[in-house]
């Protein structure tokens, strides 16, 4: 009974609905400031939200539609690459580097989609929701399942590395210290997702859906805090004006 509760379809449904709300907030930020990291994060959370709704549907219906599964597995595996892309755009001044990584993950995305739609699925592995992972595509090192690695490895390194760099960079700056805590949240959210995903691949799937929901909330809070310098700039301006008035 307890396992059924923590694996219920409504956990990923709530995650998906929250995710779409996050996408709206990030797109609103992008509409005001036109920064590429906001658009990249919106894409990553859009993938997250759609994949979560697909998980909810599979659990609710008790079956995976093969076409839905093929789309789901690509979105679920590649979203971290787009979140990492957003972090890269945020911390690197040369946009050409971000553009190069964007081209890389788009090529990987196209190859991944091609592979999933041209590979015969192992239908016995198309069981609902969290127990399936990528096993319906074949063994872990086979194509196209192996195409998840370029996203997972590079995206996670960018998220964790970019966050660690930002913590070091902004800790001495009192007005921008809120971005330190923003990046702490991003690291925590990334580790929650990575840990839950590793447990699921090892067969310990109970609790994955709640972990996804918590991780998405923690990540989005961190991204929204980290995605703007305006708060710190205002604080610096107020401090300088206060200093001039005191003088």
C-alpha positions in Angstrom: 0.0 0.0 0.0 2.8 2.4 0.9 4.7 1.6 -2.3 1.6 2.2 -4.3 1.2 5.6 -2.7 4.7 6.8 -3.5 4.5 5.4 -7.0 1.1 6.9 -7.8 0.4 8.6 -11.1 -0.5 11.9 -9.6 3.0 12.5 -8.3 4.4 13.0 -11.9 1.2 14.8 -12.9 1.8 17.4 -10.2 5.5 17.6 -11.2 4.4 18.2 -14.9 2.0 21.0 -13.9 4.5 22.7 -11.7 7.0 22.3 -14.5 4.8 24.1 -17.0 4.3 26.9 -14.5 8.1 27.2 -14.3 8.4 27.3 -18.0 6.0 30.3 -18.1 8.1 32.1 -15.4 11.3 31.5 -17.3 9.8 32.6 -20.6 8.5 35.8 -18.9 12.0 36.5 -17.7 13.3 35.9 -21.3 10.6 38.2 -22.7 11.9 41.0 -20.5 15.6 40.5 -20.8 16.2 38.3 -23.9 19.0 36.3 -22.3 19.8 32.9 -23.8 20.2 31.1 -20.5 16.6 31.8 -19.7 15.4 30.3 -23.0 17.7 27.2 -22.5 16.4 26.6 -19.0 12.8 27.0 -20.3 13.5 24.3 -22.9 15.0 22.0 -20.3 12.0 22.4 -17.9 9.6 22.1 -20.8 11.2 18.7 -21.5 10.9 17.9 -17.8 7.2 18.8 -17.7 6.2 16.9 -20.8 8.2 13.8 -19.7 6.5 13.9 -16.3 3.0 14.1 -17.8 3.9 11.1 -20.0 5.0 9.2 -16.8 1.7 10.1 -15.2 -0.2 8.8 -18.3 1.6 5.5 -18.3 1.0 4.9 -14.6 -2.7 5.9 -14.9 -3.4 3.8 -18.0 -1.2 0.9 -16.9 0.6 0.8 -20.3 3.1 2.6 -22.5 2.0 3.7 -26.0 5.2 2.9 -28.1 5.2 6.3 -29.8 4.7 8.1 -26.5 7.5 6.1 -25.0 9.9 6.9 -27.8 9.4 10.6 -27.3 9.4 10.3 -23.5 12.7 8.5 -23.3 14.5 11.2 -25.5 13.0 14.1 -23.5 13.7 12.6 -20.1 17.3 11.7 -21.0 18.2 15.0 -22.8 16.7 17.7 -20.6 19.7 17.9 -18.3 21.8 18.9 -21.4 19.5 22.0 -21.9 19.7 22.9 -18.2 23.5 22.7 -18.5 23.4 24.8 -21.6 21.6 27.5 -19.7 24.2 27.5 -17.0 27.0 27.6 -19.6 25.4 30.7 -21.2 25.1 32.3 -17.8 28.7 31.9 -16.6 30.6 32.2 -19.9 30.8 35.6 -21.5 31.6 34.3 -25.0 28.3 33.2 -26.4 30.0 31.3 -29.2 31.0 28.6 -26.7 27.3 28.3 -25.7 26.3 28.2 -29.3 28.8 25.4 -30.0 27.4 23.3 -27.2 23.9 24.0 -28.4 24.8 22.7 -31.8 26.3 19.6 -30.2 23.3 18.7 -28.2 20.9 19.4 -31.1 22.9 17.0 -33.2 22.8 14.4 -30.4 19.0 15.0 -30.0 18.4 14.4 -33.7 20.5 11.2 -33.6 18.7 10.1 -30.5 15.3 10.6 -32.0 16.3 8.8 -35.2 17.6 5.9 -33.1 14.5 5.5 -31.0 12.1 5.7 -33.9 14.1 3.1 -36.0 14.8 0.6 -33.3 12.4 -2.2 -32.5 11.2 -1.9 -28.9 11.4 -4.8 -26.5 7.7 -4.9 -25.8 8.0 -7.0 -22.7 9.9 -4.1 -21.1 7.2 -1.6 -21.9 5.8 -1.6 -18.3 4.2 1.5 -16.8 6.1 4.4 -15.5 9.2 4.4 -13.4 10.1 0.7 -13.8 10.8 0.9 -17.5 13.7 3.4 -17.9 15.5 2.8 -21.2 15.4 -1.0 -21.1 12.8 -1.2 -23.9 15.5 0.2 -26.2 18.0 -2.6 -25.4 21.1 -3.0 -23.2 22.7 -0.1 -21.6 25.6 0.3 -24.0 23.6 -0.3 -27.2 22.4 2.3 -29.7 20.3 4.4 -29.3 20.2 4.0 -25.5 23.9 5.1 -25.3 22.8 8.5 -26.7 21.7 9.6 -23.2 25.3 9.8 -22.1 26.3 13.0 -24.0 23.4 14.8 -22.3 23.8 13.3 -18.9 27.5 13.6 -18.6 28.1 17.0 -20.1 24.9 18.6 -18.7 25.6 17.4 -15.1 29.2 18.6 -15.3 28.0 22.0 -16.5 25.3 22.3 -13.8 27.6 21.3 -11.0 30.8 23.0 -12.3 29.0 26.2 -13.3 27.3 26.4 -9.9 30.6 25.8 -8.0 32.2 28.5 -10.1 29.4 30.9 -9.3 29.6 30.2 -5.6 33.4 31.0 -5.6 32.8 34.1 -7.7 30.0 35.7 -5.8 30.7 34.8 -2.2 33.1 37.8 -1.7 30.4 40.2 -3.1 27.9 40.9 -0.4 25.2 42.3 -2.7 25.4 39.3 -4.9 25.6 36.6 -2.2 22.0 35.6 -2.9 23.4 34.0 -6.1 25.6 31.8 -3.9 22.5 30.3 -2.2 20.8 30.1 -5.6 23.7 27.9 -6.9 23.6 25.8 -3.7 20.0 25.0 -4.5 20.9 24.1 -8.1 23.6 21.7 -6.8 21.2 20.1 -4.3 18.4 19.7 -7.0 20.9 18.1 -9.4 22.2 15.7 -6.8 18.6 14.7 -5.9 17.7 13.9 -9.5 21.0 12.1 -10.1 20.6 10.0 -6.9 17.0 9.1 -7.5 17.8 8.2 -11.2 20.7 6.0 -10.1 18.5 4.2 -7.6 15.8 3.7 -10.2 18.2 2.2 -12.7 19.3 -0.2 -9.9 15.7 -1.3 -9.5 14.9 0.8 -6.4 12.1 2.8 -8.1 9.8 3.6 -5.1 10.1 7.3 -4.3 11.4 8.4 -7.7 8.3 10.4 -8.5 8.3 12.4 -5.3 12.1 13.0 -5.7 11.5 14.3 -9.2 8.9 16.8 -7.9 11.1 18.0 -5.0 14.2 18.2 -7.3 12.3 20.3 -9.9 11.1 22.7 -7.2 14.6 23.1 -5.7 16.2 23.5 -9.2 13.7 26.1 -10.4 14.0 28.1 -7.2 17.7 28.2 -7.8 17.5 29.0 -11.5 15.1 31.9 -10.9 17.3 33.3 -8.2 20.5 32.9 -10.2 19.1 34.1 -13.5 19.3 37.8 -12.9 21.9 40.3 -11.7 19.3 43.1 -11.3 18.8 42.5 -7.5 22.6 42.7 -6.8 23.0 45.8 -9.1 20.3 47.6 -7.3 21.9 46.8 -3.9 25.3 48.1 -5.1 23.6 51.3 -6.4 21.8 51.8 -3.1 25.0 51.3 -1.2 27.0 53.8 -3.3 24.2 56.4 -3.1 24.0 55.9 0.7 27.8 56.4 0.9 27.7 59.6 -1.1 24.8 61.0 1.1 26.8 60.1 4.3 29.8 61.9 2.9 
